[in-house]
């Protein structure tokens, strides 16, 4: 269930993230997901063009421990972090998709290969 906090629509449910990604791929629907951390909160608040970019995402995931802390302290609710690296690892490990790696160097690619 998507929830909006601080002008950002988050998906905190890991299973729903996977289902949404699968749906976008199966439908061939272009979309993007934002990885929103504490810094993104600040940028969204101060930069209208950036806020529009984040708002155009299918949803955002909570990539920082700070957002759950803010939600707990301000709203009294518990939400969990689900970072971009976790999604990437799960997608690669599922072997459901063909992927291309655009990275910094061969060492990084080698590290990814051994991690999966």
MODELLER restraints for C-alpha pairs under 7 A, 6 or more apart:
rsr = mdl.restraints
at = mdl.atoms
rsr.add(forms.Gaussian(group=physical.xy_distance, feature=features.Distance(at['CA:1:A'], at['CA:11:A']), mean=6.36, stdev=0.5))
rsr.add(forms.Gaussian(group=physical.xy_distance, feature=features.Distance(at['CA:1:A'], at['CA:13:A']), mean=6.95, stdev=0.5))
rsr.add(forms.Gaussian(group=physical.xy_distance, feature=features.Distance(at['CA:2:A'], at['CA:9:A']), mean=6.30, stdev=0.5))
rsr.add(forms.Gaussian(group=physical.xy_distance, feature=features.Distance(at['CA:2:A'], at['CA:10:A']), mean=5.51, stdev=0.5))
rsr.add(forms.Gaussian(group=physical.xy_distance, feature=features.Distance(at['CA:2:A'], at['CA:11:A']), mean=4.68, stdev=0.5))
rsr.add(forms.Gaussian(group=physical.xy_distance, feature=features.Distance(at['CA:3:A'], at['CA:9:A']), mean=5.46, stdev=0.5))
rsr.add(forms.Gaussian(group=physical.xy_distance, feature=features.Distance(at['CA:3:A'], at['CA:10:A']), mean=5.28, stdev=0.5))
rsr.add(forms.Gaussian(group=physical.xy_distance, feature=features.Distance(at['CA:3:A'], at['CA:11:A']), mean=6.46, stdev=0.5))
rsr.add(forms.Gaussian(group=physical.xy_distance, feature=features.Distance(at['CA:4:A'], at['CA:10:A']), mean=5.93, stdev=0.5))
rsr.add(forms.Gaussian(group=physical.xy_distance, feature=features.Distance(at['CA:6:A'], at['CA:41:A']), mean=6.83, stdev=0.5))
rsr.add(forms.Gaussian(group=physical.xy_distance, feature=features.Distance(at['CA:8:A'], at['CA:55:A']), mean=6.50, stdev=0.5))
rsr.add(forms.Gaussian(group=physical.xy_distance, feature=features.Distance(at['CA:9:A'], at['CA:59:A']), mean=5.56, stdev=0.5))
rsr.add(forms.Gaussian(group=physical.xy_distance, feature=features.Distance(at['CA:9:A'], at['CA:60:A']), mean=5.88, stdev=0.5))
rsr.add(forms.Gaussian(group=physical.xy_distance, feature=features.Distance(at['CA:10:A'], at['CA:59:A']), mean=5.58, stdev=0.5))
rsr.add(forms.Gaussian(group=physical.xy_distance, feature=features.Distance(at['CA:10:A'], at['CA:60:A']), mean=4.59, stdev=0.5))
rsr.add(forms.Gaussian(group=physical.xy_distance, feature=features.Distance(at['CA:10:A'], at['CA:61:A']), mean=5.45, stdev=0.5))
rsr.add(forms.Gaussian(group=physical.xy_distance, feature=features.Distance(at['CA:10:A'], at['CA:62:A']), mean=6.78, stdev=0.5))
rsr.add(forms.Gaussian(group=physical.xy_distance, feature=features.Distance(at['CA:11:A'], at['CA:17:A']), mean=6.72, stdev=0.5))
rsr.add(forms.Gaussian(group=physical.xy_distance, feature=features.Distance(at['CA:11:A'], at['CA:59:A']), mean=6.16, stdev=0.5))
rsr.add(forms.Gaussian(group=physical.xy_distance, feature=features.Distance(at['CA:11:A'], at['CA:60:A']), mean=6.09, stdev=0.5))
rsr.add(forms.Gaussian(group=physical.xy_distance, feature=features.Distance(at['CA:11:A'], at['CA:61:A']), mean=5.58, stdev=0.5))
rsr.add(forms.Gaussian(group=physical.xy_distance, feature=features.Distance(at['CA:12:A'], at['CA:61:A']), mean=6.47, stdev=0.5))
rsr.add(forms.Gaussian(group=physical.xy_distance, feature=features.Distance(at['CA:12:A'], at['CA:62:A']), mean=6.86, stdev=0.5))
rsr.add(forms.Gaussian(group=physical.xy_distance, feature=features.Distance(at['CA:12:A'], at['CA:79:A']), mean=6.78, stdev=0.5))
rsr.add(forms.Gaussian(group=physical.xy_distance, feature=features.Distance(at['CA:12:A'], at['CA:80:A']), mean=6.64, stdev=0.5))
rsr.add(forms.Gaussian(group=physical.xy_distance, feature=features.Distance(at['CA:12:A'], at['CA:82:A']), mean=6.98, stdev=0.5))
rsr.add(forms.Gaussian(group=physical.xy_distance, feature=features.Distance(at['CA:31:A'], at['CA:57:A']), mean=6.71, stdev=0.5))
rsr.add(forms.Gaussian(group=physical.xy_distance, feature=features.Distance(at['CA:31:A'], at['CA:58:A']), mean=6.10, stdev=0.5))
rsr.add(forms.Gaussian(group=physical.xy_distance, feature=features.Distance(at['CA:32:A'], at['CA:57:A']), mean=5.23, stdev=0.5))
rsr.add(forms.Gaussian(group=physical.xy_distance, feature=features.Distance(at['CA:32:A'], at['CA:58:A']), mean=5.86, stdev=0.5))
rsr.add(forms.Gaussian(group=physical.xy_distance, feature=features.Distance(at['CA:33:A'], at['CA:57:A']), mean=5.26, stdev=0.5))
rsr.add(forms.Gaussian(group=physical.xy_distance, feature=features.Distance(at['CA:33:A'], at['CA:58:A']), mean=5.65, stdev=0.5))
rsr.add(forms.Gaussian(group=physical.xy_distance, feature=features.Distance(at['CA:33:A'], at['CA:59:A']), mean=5.44, stdev=0.5))
rsr.add(forms.Gaussian(group=physical.xy_distance, feature=features.Distance(at['CA:33:A'], at['CA:60:A']), mean=5.48, stdev=0.5))
rsr.add(forms.Gaussian(group=physical.xy_distance, feature=features.Distance(at['CA:34:A'], at['CA:54:A']), mean=6.43, stdev=0.5))
rsr.add(forms.Gaussian(group=physical.xy_distance, feature=features.Distance(at['CA:34:A'], at['CA:57:A']), mean=6.18, stdev=0.5))
rsr.add(forms.Gaussian(group=physical.xy_distance, feature=features.Distance(at['CA:34:A'], at['CA:59:A']), mean=6.47, stdev=0.5))
rsr.add(forms.Gaussian(group=physical.xy_distance, feature=features.Distance(at['CA:34:A'], at['CA:60:A']), mean=4.40, stdev=0.5))
rsr.add(forms.Gaussian(group=physical.xy_distance, feature=features.Distance(at['CA:34:A'], at['CA:61:A']), mean=6.34, stdev=0.5))
rsr.add(forms.Gaussian(group=physical.xy_distance, feature=features.Distance(at['CA:35:A'], at['CA:60:A']), mean=5.56, stdev=0.5))
rsr.add(forms.Gaussian(group=physical.xy_distance, feature=features.Distance(at['CA:35:A'], at['CA:61:A']), mean=5.16, stdev=0.5))
rsr.add(forms.Gaussian(group=physical.xy_distance, feature=features.Distance(at['CA:35:A'], at['CA:62:A']), mean=6.36, stdev=0.5))
rsr.add(forms.Gaussian(group=physical.xy_distance, feature=features.Distance(at['CA:35:A'], at['CA:63:A']), mean=5.62, stdev=0.5))
rsr.add(forms.Gaussian(group=physical.xy_distance, feature=features.Distance(at['CA:35:A'], at['CA:84:A']), mean=6.28, stdev=0.5))
rsr.add(forms.Gaussian(group=physical.xy_distance, feature=features.Distance(at['CA:36:A'], at['CA:60:A']), mean=6.00, stdev=0.5))
rsr.add(forms.Gaussian(group=physical.xy_distance, feature=features.Distance(at['CA:36:A'], at['CA:61:A']), mean=5.97, stdev=0.5))
rsr.add(forms.Gaussian(group=physical.xy_distance, feature=features.Distance(at['CA:36:A'], at['CA:62:A']), mean=5.46, stdev=0.5))
rsr.add(forms.Gaussian(group=physical.xy_distance, feature=features.Distance(at['CA:36:A'], at['CA:63:A']), mean=5.58, stdev=0.5))
rsr.add(forms.Gaussian(group=physical.xy_distance, feature=features.Distance(at['CA:37:A'], at['CA:62:A']), mean=6.10, stdev=0.5))
rsr.add(forms.Gaussian(group=physical.xy_distance, feature=features.Distance(at['CA:37:A'], at['CA:63:A']), mean=5.03, stdev=0.5))
rsr.add(forms.Gaussian(group=physical.xy_distance, feature=features.Distance(at['CA:37:A'], at['CA:64:A']), mean=4.65, stdev=0.5))
rsr.add(forms.Gaussian(group=physical.xy_distance, feature=features.Distance(at['CA:37:A'], at['CA:67:A']), mean=6.58, stdev=0.5))
rsr.add(forms.Gaussian(group=physical.xy_distance, feature=features.Distance(at['CA:38:A'], at['CA:64:A']), mean=6.45, stdev=0.5))
rsr.add(forms.Gaussian(group=physical.xy_distance, feature=features.Distance(at['CA:38:A'], at['CA:66:A']), mean=5.79, stdev=0.5))
rsr.add(forms.Gaussian(group=physical.xy_distance, feature=features.Distance(at['CA:38:A'], at['CA:67:A']), mean=6.09, stdev=0.5))
rsr.add(forms.Gaussian(group=physical.xy_distance, feature=features.Distance(at['CA:43:A'], at['CA:50:A']), mean=6.91, stdev=0.5))
rsr.add(forms.Gaussian(group=physical.xy_distance, feature=features.Distance(at['CA:44:A'], at['CA:50:A']), mean=5.93, stdev=0.5))
rsr.add(forms.Gaussian(group=physical.xy_distance, feature=features.Distance(at['CA:44:A'], at['CA:51:A']), mean=4.43, stdev=0.5))
rsr.add(forms.Gaussian(group=physical.xy_distance, feature=features.Distance(at['CA:61:A'], at['CA:82:A']), mean=6.27, stdev=0.5))
rsr.add(forms.Gaussian(group=physical.xy_distance, feature=features.Distance(at['CA:61:A'], at['CA:83:A']), mean=6.77, stdev=0.5))
rsr.add(forms.Gaussian(group=physical.xy_distance, feature=features.Distance(at['CA:62:A'], at['CA:81:A']), mean=5.10, stdev=0.5))
rsr.add(forms.Gaussian(group=physical.xy_distance, feature=features.Distance(at['CA:62:A'], at['CA:82:A']), mean=5.42, stdev=0.5))
rsr.add(forms.Gaussian(group=physical.xy_distance, feature=features.Distance(at['CA:62:A'], at['CA:83:A']), mean=6.14, stdev=0.5))
rsr.add(forms.Gaussian(group=physical.xy_distance, feature=features.Distance(at['CA:63:A'], at['CA:81:A']), mean=5.86, stdev=0.5))
rsr.add(forms.Gaussian(group=physical.xy_distance, feature=features.Distance(at['CA:63:A'], at['CA:82:A']), mean=5.68, stdev=0.5))
rsr.add(forms.Gaussian(group=physical.xy_distance, feature=features.Distance(at['CA:63:A'], at['CA:83:A']), mean=4.05, stdev=0.5))
rsr.add(forms.Gaussian(group=physical.xy_distance, feature=features.Distance(at['CA:63:A'], at['CA:84:A']), mean=6.32, stdev=0.5))
rsr.add(forms.Gaussian(group=physical.xy_distance, feature=features.Distance(at['CA:64:A'], at['CA:81:A']), mean=6.02, stdev=0.5))
rsr.add(forms.Gaussian(group=physical.xy_distance, feature=features.Distance(at['CA:64:A'], at['CA:83:A']), mean=6.94, stdev=0.5))
rsr.add(forms.Gaussian(group=physical.xy_distance, feature=features.Distance(at['CA:65:A'], at['CA:81:A']), mean=5.90, stdev=0.5))
rsr.add(forms.Gaussian(group=physical.xy_distance, feature=features.Distance(at['CA:68:A'], at['CA:78:A']), mean=6.65, stdev=0.5))
rsr.add(forms.Gaussian(group=physical.xy_distance, feature=features.Distance(at['CA:68:A'], at['CA:79:A']), mean=5.38, stdev=0.5))
rsr.add(forms.Gaussian(group=physical.xy_distance, feature=features.Distance(at['CA:68:A'], at['CA:80:A']), mean=6.16, stdev=0.5))
rsr.add(forms.Gaussian(group=physical.xy_distance, feature=features.Distance(at['CA:68:A'], at['CA:81:A']), mean=6.77, stdev=0.5))
rsr.add(forms.Gaussian(group=physical.xy_distance, feature=features.Distance(at['CA:71:A'], at['CA:77:A']), mean=5.88, stdev=0.5))
rsr.add(forms.Gaussian(group=physical.xy_distance, feature=features.Distance(at['CA:71:A'], at['CA:78:A']), mean=6.97, stdev=0.5))
rsr.add(forms.Gaussian(group=physical.xy_distance, feature=features.Distance(at['CA:72:A'], at['CA:78:A']), mean=5.67, stdev=0.5))
rsr.add(forms.Gaussian(group=physical.xy_distance, feature=features.Distance(at['CA:93:A'], at['CA:116:A']), mean=6.15, stdev=0.5))
